Amino acid sequence: MKIVFVALFALLTAACTTLPAQPIAGLDPADPESPVPPVRAENALGTYLSQRPVGPAPWREQNERVAPKAKQ
């Protein structure tokens, strides 16, 4: 039991000993001179479509409207 505890403690402390010198992938996020993509203004409601409730419609007409067209 004591050996398992010592091994577990050694593994946990070994993982916390050093940090990598540089970021693993990409540029350093702490570097204020790192390039960033340009920001562009975009309308948040540009693709909004009103989804108001409507009265019930005959189901056969609804199905025919959205069904694939018959190939001739």
Secondary structure, DSSP 8 states (H G I E B T S, - for coil): -HHHHHHHHHHHHHTTS---SS-SSSS-TT-TTS---------TTTT-----------HHHHHHHHS-----
